[in-house]
């Protein structure tokens, strides 16, 4: 049987190991485009749990360890691979619920639940990916659990089966076979499972050889959510406490609703077992008494009541330091918008179109589920449209929907031009359903071209690609390579503008001088004449020299 402290150490060791080897996984990406990449996304997802796991003592049962890890994974999930990894470990939380120690059968249940959740979350599951690897691992877990009760043998069998299936992914997907690589997400999962197994077998926690990526906030999501205070103190006491949910716990929305009648700055965050509460009030005793209707106080941390009028100056300083802090905004309108974009020009463009919050992100920096959740909560609307504007951010956005109590609609925008087209199609006089349909139709008509550079040596359809070479992507797929940025952009416009296209927008990045972009615009306009109207916009985006929108 595996106890809580061993499982805790195994997950921590896995987080360190995948961080040490993330570049190895990143380099398995089929296209050599600069990206947040699979290894980085998986590392940041599991790494989000380390601080919380370290706070658990050796007596914590496996159920608490699994629940703590799963909750942190979900909030830190980045990219599709990170979301799928979080769902696999959500299965651990469900499968190990109520367990002080875990048997082979418990882990087999956990893996099956994780596979089920992961497949349900993907709109069109593709075999030959991390999904195939974890499905094979779960099937082997069930088979081995019927034959042995030895946990080390059990997990070694799982790892071997996962690694065998990973080797087969090269033949399952044409793009993997052409590149001669295995699936990156599957590789990351195998590294994580093998690192956990080493700890189960008596090994020590891995030592870090690569610094952990530091883009995550150092405080937990609850602390971040309550760290932004108003300059004016309306109530005297800052009251915080944590509850363990009791059986038949009422809807926590009722607790939040009550607290809002006796104070302000109310934040109530819960998962399957725990409720965290923060409120500013003149009656902290009433808040504590109401909390008892939902659960029992936890001793560590103990309930905390502070006189804010005495500590006001310190609170103001903390607020300024907590750049990512957020108090949930009260709805002031029916519809609001959250858009993901990187670059001063693109951020300003989405703001001008009506976006309430722009989350900084895109290629090389996939925002986490928690980043998107905080943006949703900051939007002062009862219904929030979320535009991910990147295919690798959609799943993280969809997971955020489950963590908020307001209505959220995630539009499947995969590019910046699609996000812009969707916002232009919004009609404030229509309802949610009609707007969703109209906005979806609008962005699906847009064609997108991307001009970037090769981040590493690679191969595409038998042709060698050298690091630094210019890459042209047509609607997300690598179309051709070039030596010159302007030539690549013009050729890509020609390919995209076939048919009945009328408008071309060139969004130039931070590495393209304004005058160069204007010269290219004039060149393309002269080539096409009256057939097309060519516009140029300073997006200021990193990574991409040009983002091309064709309508």
C-alpha positions in Angstrom: 0.0 0.0 0.0 1.2 3.5 -0.8 0.6 6.1 1.9 0.0 9.8 1.5 3.6 10.9 2.2 5.0 8.6 -0.5 2.4 9.8 -3.1 3.2 13.4 -2.1 6.9 12.8 -2.7 6.2 11.0 -5.9 4.3 13.9 -7.4 6.9 16.4 -6.3 9.6 14.3 -7.8 7.7 14.0 -11.0 7.3 17.8 -11.1 11.0 18.3 -10.7 11.9 15.6 -13.3 9.6 16.9 -16.0 10.9 20.4 -15.4 14.5 19.0 -15.8 13.5 17.3 -19.1 11.0 19.7 -20.5 13.3 20.8 -23.3 13.7 17.2 -24.4 9.9 16.9 -24.7 9.5 20.4 -26.3 11.8 19.3 -29.1 9.5 16.5 -30.1 7.0 19.0 -31.5 6.5 18.2 -35.1 6.7 21.8 -36.3 9.7 23.8 -35.3 7.7 27.0 -34.6 8.4 28.9 -31.5 5.8 27.8 -29.0 5.0 27.3 -25.3 5.5 23.7 -26.1 4.3 20.5 -24.6 7.1 19.9 -22.1 6.9 23.4 -20.8 3.1 23.3 -20.5 3.2 20.0 -18.6 6.0 21.1 -16.4 4.2 24.3 -15.4 0.9 22.4 -14.8 2.3 19.8 -12.4 4.8 22.4 -10.9 1.8 24.4 -9.7 1.1 21.7 -7.1 4.6 21.5 -5.5 4.2 24.4 -3.0 0.8 23.1 -1.8 2.0 19.5 -1.6 5.0 20.5 0.5 2.6 22.1 3.1 1.1 18.6 3.7 2.6 16.7 6.6 3.5 13.0 6.6 0.2 12.0 8.2 -1.9 13.3 5.3 -3.9 10.4 3.7 -3.6 9.7 0.0 -7.0 11.1 -0.6 -5.9 14.5 0.6 -2.7 14.4 -1.3 -4.5 13.4 -4.5 -7.2 16.1 -4.0 -4.6 18.8 -3.3 -2.6 17.9 -6.4 -5.6 17.7 -8.6 -6.9 21.1 -7.6 -3.5 22.7 -8.1 -3.1 21.0 -11.5 -6.5 22.2 -12.7 -5.8 25.8 -11.7 -2.3 25.7 -13.2 -3.2 23.9 -16.4 -1.6 25.3 -19.5 -2.0 24.2 -23.1 -3.9 21.1 -24.2 -1.3 18.8 -22.8 -1.5 20.5 -19.4 -5.3 20.3 -19.3 -5.2 16.6 -20.2 -2.6 16.0 -17.5 -4.8 17.8 -15.0 -7.8 15.7 -15.9 -5.8 12.5 -15.5 -4.9 13.5 -12.0 -8.5 14.6 -11.4 -9.1 10.8 -11.8 -6.6 10.2 -9.1 -8.6 12.5 -6.8 -11.8 10.7 -7.5 -10.4 7.2 -7.5 -8.5 7.7 -4.2 -11.3 9.5 -2.4 -11.7 8.3 1.1 -8.5 6.2 1.0 -5.9 6.5 3.7 -3.5 4.3 1.7 -3.8 3.3 -2.0 -3.8 -0.3 -3.3 -3.3 -1.5 -6.9 -7.0 -1.6 -7.3 -7.4 2.0 -6.1 -4.8 3.2 -8.6 -6.4 1.2 -11.4 -9.8 2.9 -10.6 -8.0 6.2 -10.6 -6.4 5.8 -14.0 -9.7 4.6 -15.6 -11.5 7.7 -14.2 -8.7 9.9 -15.5 -8.9 8.4 -19.0 -12.7 8.8 -19.0 -12.4 12.5 -18.0 -9.6 13.2 -20.6 -11.5 11.7 -23.5 -14.7 13.6 -22.6 -12.8 16.9 -22.5 -11.4 16.5 -26.1 -14.0 17.4 -28.8 -12.3 15.1 -31.4 -10.0 12.6 -29.6 -7.1 11.6 -31.8 -5.3 8.3 -31.3 -1.5 8.4 -31.3 -1.4 11.1 -28.6 -1.2 11.3 -24.8 -4.7 10.0 -24.8 -3.7 6.7 -26.4 -0.7 6.3 -24.0 -2.8 6.9 -20.8 -5.6 4.6 -22.1 -3.1 1.8 -22.6 -1.6 2.5 -19.1 -5.0 2.3 -17.5 -5.9 -1.0 -19.3 -2.6 -2.5 -18.1 -3.2 -1.2 -14.6 -6.5 -3.1 -14.4 -4.9 -6.3 -15.8 -1.9 -6.1 -13.4 -4.1 -5.3 -10.4 -5.8 -8.7 -10.9 -2.5 -10.5 -10.8 -0.5 -8.8 -8.0 -0.9 -6.6 -4.9 2.7 -5.4 -5.1 2.6 -1.7 -5.9 6.1 -1.4 -7.3 5.5 -4.3 -9.7 2.2 -2.7 -10.6 3.6 0.7 -11.4 6.6 -0.7 -13.3 4.2 -2.7 -15.5 2.2 0.6 -16.1 5.4 2.4 -17.1 6.5 -0.3 -19.5 3.1 -0.5 -21.2 2.9 3.3 -21.5 6.4 3.4 -23.0 5.6 0.6 -25.4 2.5 2.4 -26.6 4.5 5.7 -26.8 6.9 4.0 -29.3 3.9 3.0 -31.4 2.6 6.6 -31.7 5.1 7.3 -34.4 3.2 4.9 -36.7 -0.2 6.1 -35.7 -0.1 9.7 -36.9 1.3 10.6 -40.4 2.9 13.8 -39.1 4.8 11.9 -36.4 5.9 9.3 -38.9 7.2 12.0 -41.3 9.1 13.7 -38.5 10.3 10.4 -37.0 9.3 11.3 -33.5 6.9 10.0 -30.8 4.0 12.1 -29.4 5.3 14.8 -27.1 2.5 14.7 -24.6 2.8 10.9 -24.3 6.5 11.3 -23.7 5.9 13.8 -20.9 3.4 11.5 -19.3 5.8 8.5 -19.4 8.5 10.7 -17.8 6.0 11.7 -15.0 4.9 8.1 -14.4 8.4 6.8 -14.4 9.6 9.4 -11.9 6.7 8.6 -9.6 7.5 4.9 -9.8 11.1 5.5 -8.8 9.8 7.1 -5.6 7.4 4.2 -5.0 10.4 1.9 -5.4 12.2 3.6 -2.5 14.1 6.2 -4.5 14.7 9.8 -3.3 13.0 12.9 -4.6 14.7 14.1 -7.8 17.1 17.0 -7.6 16.5 20.0 -9.8 19.0 20.6 -12.5 16.9 23.3 -14.3 15.4 26.3 -12.5 11.6 26.0 -12.2 9.8 28.4 -14.6 8.8 31.4 -12.5 5.8 32.9 -14.4 3.3 31.4 -11.9 2.4 33.7 -8.9 4.1 32.6 -5.7 0.9 32.8 -3.7 -2.0 30.4 -4.1 -5.0 31.3 -6.2 -7.2 32.1 -3.2 -4.6 34.5 -1.7 -4.2 36.1 -5.2 -8.0 36.5 -5.4 -8.2 38.5 -2.2 -5.0 40.6 -2.4 -6.6 43.6 -4.1 -8.1 46.0 -1.6 -9.9 49.3 -2.0 -8.2 52.4 -0.6 -11.3 53.2 1.4 -12.0 50.7 4.3 -15.8 50.3 4.6 -15.6 47.5 7.3 -13.2 47.1 10.1 -12.3 43.4 10.2 -10.7 41.3 7.6 -11.9 37.8 8.4 -10.5 34.6 6.8 -11.2 30.9 7.6 -11.1 27.5 6.1 -13.8 24.8 6.4 -13.8 21.1 5.8 -17.2 20.5 4.1 -19.7 18.5 6.1 -21.8 15.7 4.6 -24.7 17.2 2.7 -23.0 20.6 2.6 -25.4 23.3 1.2 -24.5 25.1 -2.0 -21.6 27.5 -1.1 -23.2 30.2 -3.2 -25.6 30.6 -0.2 -22.6 31.3 2.1 -21.3 33.9 -0.4 -24.7 35.5 -0.7 -25.0 35.8 3.1 -21.5 37.2 3.5 -22.3 39.9 1.0 -25.1 41.1 3.2 -22.7 41.7 6.2 -19.6 43.0 4.4 -17.7 43.3 1.2 -14.6 42.0 -0.6 -16.2 38.5 -0.4 -14.3 35.6 -1.9 -15.5 32.0 -1.4 -13.4 29.3 -3.1 -14.3 25.6 -2.8 -13.4 22.2 -4.2 -14.7 18.8 -3.3 -13.6 18.9 0.3 -12.5 22.4 1.4 -14.1 25.9 1.5 -11.9 29.0 1.8 -13.5 32.2 2.9 -12.5 35.8 3.0 -14.7 38.8 3.9 -14.4 42.3 5.2 -17.1 42.8 7.9 -17.9 44.6 11.2 -19.4 41.3 12.5 -16.7 38.5 12.1 -18.6 36.4 14.7 -21.6 36.3 12.4 -19.4 35.2 9.5 -17.8 32.4 11.5 -21.2 31.2 12.9 -22.7 31.1 9.3 -19.7 29.1 8.2 -20.5 26.3 10.7 -23.7 25.6 8.6 -21.4 24.4 5.8 -18.5 22.6 7.6 -16.0 22.4 10.4 -13.1 24.8 11.0 -9.7 23.5 10.1 -6.9 24.2 12.6 -4.2 24.8 10.1 -4.5 27.5 9.1 -6.6 28.8 12.0 -9.4 31.4 11.4 -7.8 34.9 11.2 -9.4 38.2 12.1 -7.4 41.4 11.6 -8.3 45.1 12.3 -7.8 46.7 8.9 -7.9 50.2 10.2 -4.8 49.6 12.2 -3.1 47.7 9.4 -4.4 49.9 6.5 -1.0 51.1 5.3 0.4 47.6 5.1 -2.6 46.4 3.2 -2.2 49.2 0.7 1.4 48.2 0.1 0.5 44.6 -0.3 -2.2 45.5 -2.8 0.3 47.4 -5.0 2.8 44.5 -4.8 0.1 42.0 -5.8 0.0 42.8 -9.5 -2.1 39.8 -10.3 -4.6 40.2 -7.4 -8.3 40.2 -8.1 -11.5 40.8 -6.3 -14.4 39.4 -8.3 -16.2 42.2 -10.1 -19.9 42.7 -9.6 -21.9 42.4 -12.9 -22.8 45.8 -14.3 -23.9 44.7 -17.8 -25.2 41.6 -19.6 -22.2 40.7 -21.8 -18.5 41.0 -21.3 -15.4 39.8 -23.1 -12.1 38.2 -22.2 -9.5 37.9 -25.0 -6.1 36.3 -25.0 -3.4 38.3 -26.9 0.2 39.4 -26.7 1.6 42.6 -28.0 0.7 46.2 -27.1 -1.1 46.8 -30.4 -3.2 43.7 -30.3 -4.1 44.3 -26.6 -5.2 47.8 -27.5 -7.2 46.5 -30.5 -9.2 44.1 -28.5 -9.8 46.8 -25.8 -11.1 49.1 -28.5 -13.4 46.4 -29.8 -14.9 46.0 -26.3 -12.8 43.4 -24.5 -13.0 44.0 -20.7 -9.9 42.0 -19.9 -7.0 41.0 -22.1 -5.0 38.1 -20.8 -1.4 38.3 -22.0 -0.7 35.1 -23.8 -0.3 33.2 -27.1 2.6 31.3 -28.6 5.5 30.9 -26.1 3.3 31.8 -23.1 0.1 29.8 -22.7 -2.0 31.3 -19.9 -3.1 28.9 -17.2 -6.7 28.0 -16.3 -6.3 30.2 -13.2 -5.2 33.1 -15.3 -8.3 32.9 -17.5 -10.5 32.3 -14.4 -9.2 35.5 -12.8 -9.9 37.4 -16.0 -13.5 36.1 -16.1 -14.1 37.0 -12.5 -12.7 40.5 -13.1 -15.2 41.1 -16.0 -18.2 43.1 -14.7 -20.8 41.1 -16.7 -23.3 38.3 -16.0 -22.3 36.5 -19.2 -18.7 36.4 -20.4 -17.4 35.5 -23.8 -13.9 34.1 -23.8 -11.8 34.3 -27.0 -8.7 32.0 -26.6 -7.3 33.0 -30.0 -4.9 30.0 -30.0 -5.8 26.3 -30.4 -3.5 25.4 -27.4 -5.4 27.7 -25.0 -9.0 26.6 -25.8 -9.0 23.6 -23.4 -7.6 25.7 -20.5 -10.3 28.2 -21.1 -13.0 25.5 -21.1 -11.7 24.2 -17.7 -12.1 27.7 -16.2 -15.8 27.6 -17.0 -16.2 24.9 -14.4 -14.6 27.1 -11.7 -16.9 30.1 -11.9 -20.5 30.7 -10.9 -21.2 33.1 -13.8 -22.3 32.2 -17.3 -19.3 31.8 -19.6 -19.2 31.0 -23.4 -15.8 29.9 -24.8 -15.7 30.6 -28.5 -13.3 28.3 -30.4 -11.1 31.0 -31.8 -7.8 29.6 -32.8 -6.1 32.7 -34.1 -6.0 36.5 -33.5 -7.8 37.3 -36.7 -10.6 34.9 -35.7 -10.9 36.6 -32.4 -11.2 40.0 -34.0 -13.8 38.8 -36.5 -15.8 37.3 -33.6 -15.9 40.6 -31.7 -16.8 42.6 -34.7 -19.8 40.3 -35.2 -21.2 40.8 -31.7 -24.6 42.6 -31.5 -25.6 43.9 -28.1 -29.3 43.8 -29.1 -29.2 40.0 -29.5 -29.1 37.3 -26.8 -26.4 34.8 -26.0 -27.5 32.0 -28.4 -27.8 34.3 -31.4 -24.5 36.0 -30.7 -22.7 32.7 -30.3 -24.0 31.5 -33.6 -23.2 34.8 -35.5 -19.8 35.2 -33.9 -18.9 31.6 -34.7 -20.0 32.0 -38.3 -17.9 35.2 -38.6 -14.6 33.8 -37.3 -15.0 30.5 -39.3 -14.9 32.6 -42.5 -11.5 34.2 -41.7 -8.3 32.7 -43.1 -5.1 33.3 -41.1 -1.5 33.3 -42.2 1.5 33.4 -39.8 5.1 34.3 -40.7 7.6 33.3 -38.0 11.0 31.6 -37.8 12.2 28.0 -37.1 13.2 27.6 -33.5 15.3 24.6 -34.2 16.6 22.3 -37.1 13.8 20.1 -38.3 12.4 18.4 -41.4 9.2 19.0 -43.4 8.0 16.8 -46.2 11.5 15.6 -46.9 13.0 19.1 -46.8 15.5 20.1 -44.2 14.6 23.2 -42.2 17.4 25.1 -40.6 17.1 27.1 -37.3 16.3 30.7 -38.1 14.7 30.0 -41.5 11.4 31.8 -42.2 8.3 29.7 -41.8 4.9 30.4 -43.4 1.8 28.8 -41.8 -1.5 28.7 -43.7 -4.4 28.3 -41.3 -2.3 26.6 -38.7 -0.4 24.3 -41.1 3.2 24.7 -42.3 2.9 25.8 -45.9 6.5 26.6 -47.0 9.8 28.0 -46.0 11.7 31.1 -47.2 14.8 33.1 -46.6 13.2 36.5 -46.7 10.4 37.8 -44.4 8.8 40.0 -47.1 8.9 37.3 -49.8 7.3 34.8 -47.4 4.6 37.3 -46.4 3.7 38.1 -50.1 3.6 34.5 -51.1 1.4 33.6 -48.2 -1.0 36.4 -49.0 -1.2 35.1 -52.6 -2.1 31.6 -51.3 -4.7 32.9 -48.9 -6.3 35.5 -51.1 -7.5 33.1 -53.8 -11.2 33.1 -54.5 -13.5 35.9 -53.4 -11.3 37.5 -50.8 -11.7 41.3 -50.4 -9.7 42.4 -47.4 -6.2 41.6 -46.2 -4.8 42.9 -42.9 -1.1 42.7 -42.1 -0.5 42.7 -38.4 3.2 43.3 -37.9 5.1 42.2 -34.8 7.6 43.8 -32.5 10.6 42.8 -34.6 9.3 44.5 -37.8 9.9 48.3 -38.1 6.8 50.4 -38.9 8.3 51.7 -42.2 9.1 48.2 -43.4 5.5 47.0 -42.8 4.2 50.1 -44.7 6.5 49.4 -47.6 5.3 45.8 -47.8 1.7 46.9 -47.6 2.2 49.2 -50.5 4.0 46.5 -52.5 1.2 44.0 -52.0 -1.5 46.6 -52.7 0.2 47.4 -56.0 0.4 43.7 -56.9 -3.3 43.1 -56.3 -4.6 46.5 -57.4 -8.3 47.0 -56.9 -9.0 43.3 -56.2 -7.9 43.6 -52.6 -7.9 46.3 -49.9 -4.6 45.9 -47.9 -4.3 47.4 -44.4 -1.5 47.3 -41.9 -1.7 47.3 -38.1 1.1 47.5 -35.5 0.3 44.5 -33.3 3.6 44.6 -31.4 3.3 40.8 -31.0 6.3 38.6 -30.2 7.3 35.5 -32.2 5.4 36.4 -35.4 6.8 38.9 -37.9 3.3 39.0 -39.4 -0.2 37.8 -38.6 -2.2 37.9 -41.8 -6.0 38.1 -41.8 -7.8 37.4 -45.1 -11.6 37.9 -45.5 
